[in-house]
């Protein structure tokens, strides 16, 4: 029986869905979430327009002038994260058979710092095993023809990570 989805997926790759459109949508969603969470602007429409514009500027620069390929490593990252999530779900189902009050046990477990460190370690493990680190830290980061773009991506990643930390600290202070 012929595979109907393979030609569709290959055509989507040829049209730029994997290399541009899907990473652009993810970037826009992250920007919109950060703007919404920070409540910098009260209007959701303003947040959406700024997020779309910022993500277009970022990806137009990265794809247009430097041709950074992020589609394959991002797809690998998402596939590995999906497998990890499935393993966690099956682990929770199995744990539900042995713990009478699983919600209480999980609530107590995930309040500890060690659980946060485990989640951060899992993220960085996926980040490095998927190859996404090659986008931020290539061999010719400062000497190659795309050195400026890689420096820009590295600075943007540090800034976005800093924003995540600030938003997380602020939200934890408000909840206390």
C-alpha positions in Angstrom: 0.0 0.0 0.0 1.5 3.4 -0.9 2.3 5.9 1.8 0.1 8.9 1.3 1.6 11.1 3.9 5.3 10.9 2.8 4.8 13.0 -0.4 2.8 15.5 1.6 5.5 15.8 4.3 8.2 16.1 1.6 6.2 18.8 -0.2 5.8 20.7 3.1 9.6 20.6 3.5 10.1 21.9 0.0 7.6 24.7 0.7 9.6 25.8 3.8 7.2 24.7 6.5 9.9 22.9 8.4 12.7 25.4 7.8 10.8 28.6 8.3 7.1 28.5 9.0 6.9 26.2 12.0 10.0 27.7 13.8 8.5 31.2 13.1 5.2 30.1 14.7 7.0 28.8 17.8 9.0 32.0 18.1 5.8 34.1 17.7 4.1 32.0 20.4 7.0 32.4 22.8 7.1 36.1 22.2 3.4 36.4 22.7 3.5 34.4 25.9 6.3 36.5 27.3 4.4 39.7 26.4 1.2 38.4 27.8 2.8 37.2 31.0 4.8 40.4 31.6 1.7 42.5 31.0 3.8 45.2 29.4 0.8 46.1 27.2 -2.8 45.6 28.3 -4.2 44.9 24.9 -3.9 41.3 23.6 -4.0 42.7 20.0 -0.9 44.8 20.6 0.9 41.8 22.2 -0.1 39.6 19.2 1.1 42.2 16.6 4.4 42.8 18.4 5.0 39.1 18.7 4.3 38.5 15.0 6.5 41.4 14.0 9.4 40.4 16.2 9.3 36.8 15.1 9.1 37.9 11.4 12.1 40.2 11.9 14.1 37.6 13.7 13.4 34.8 11.1 13.7 37.1 8.1 17.1 38.1 9.2 18.2 34.6 10.1 16.9 32.8 7.0 17.3 35.7 4.5 20.9 36.8 5.2 22.5 33.8 6.8 20.5 30.7 5.9 20.7 29.1 9.3 19.0 25.6 9.2 17.0 25.0 12.3 14.2 22.8 11.0 15.9 19.4 11.4 17.4 20.0 14.9 14.1 21.5 16.0 12.2 18.5 14.6 14.6 16.1 16.4 14.2 18.1 19.6 10.4 17.9 19.4 10.4 14.1 18.6 12.7 13.4 21.5 10.6 15.6 23.9 7.5 13.7 22.7 9.0 10.4 23.5 10.1 11.7 26.9 6.6 12.9 27.6 5.1 9.6 26.6 7.5 7.8 29.0 6.5 10.2 31.8 2.8 9.6 31.1 3.2 5.9 31.3 5.3 6.3 34.4 2.5 8.3 36.0 0.0 5.6 35.0 2.2 3.0 36.6 2.8 5.1 39.7 -1.0 5.6 40.1 -1.4 1.9 40.7 1.0 2.0 43.7 0.3 5.4 45.3 -3.1 5.8 46.8 -3.0 9.6 46.6 -0.8 10.4 43.5 -1.8 14.1 43.3 -0.6 14.8 46.8 2.6 12.9 46.3 3.4 14.7 43.0 2.5 18.1 44.5 5.0 17.5 47.3 7.6 16.1 45.0 7.5 18.9 42.4 7.8 21.7 45.0 11.4 20.7 45.7 14.4 22.3 44.1 15.7 18.9 43.0 12.7 18.3 40.8 13.4 21.7 39.1 17.0 20.7 38.6 16.0 17.4 37.1 13.7 19.2 34.6 16.4 21.7 33.7 18.8 18.8 33.2 16.3 17.0 31.0 15.9 20.1 28.8 19.6 20.6 28.4 20.0 16.9 27.6 17.4 17.1 24.9 19.0 20.4 23.7 22.4 18.8 23.2 21.3 15.4 21.9 19.0 16.9 19.3 21.7 19.1 17.8 20.1 22.5 18.7 23.3 23.5 20.3 25.0 23.6 16.9 22.8 26.6 16.0 23.9 28.6 19.0 27.5 27.3 19.2 28.9 26.2 15.8 32.6 25.5 15.1 33.1 28.8 13.3 31.0 31.0 15.6 33.1 34.2 15.4 35.3 33.6 12.4 33.0 32.2 9.8 30.9 34.1 7.2 27.9 33.9 9.5 29.6 35.0 12.7 27.4 38.1 13.3 24.2 36.1 12.9 25.4 33.4 15.4 26.4 36.1 17.8 22.9 37.6 17.4 21.2 34.3 18.0 23.3 33.6 21.1 22.6 37.0 22.5 18.8 36.6 21.8 18.8 33.1 23.4 20.5 34.6 26.5 18.0 37.5 26.6 15.0 35.2 26.2 16.4 32.8 28.9 16.8 35.9 31.2 13.2 36.9 30.5 12.0 33.4 31.4 13.9 33.6 34.7 12.6 37.1 35.5 9.0 36.1 34.7 9.3 32.9 36.7 10.8 34.8 39.7 8.1 37.5 39.5 5.2 34.9 39.3 6.6 32.9 42.2 6.8 36.1 44.3 3.2 37.0 43.5 1.9 33.5 44.4 3.6 33.6 47.8 
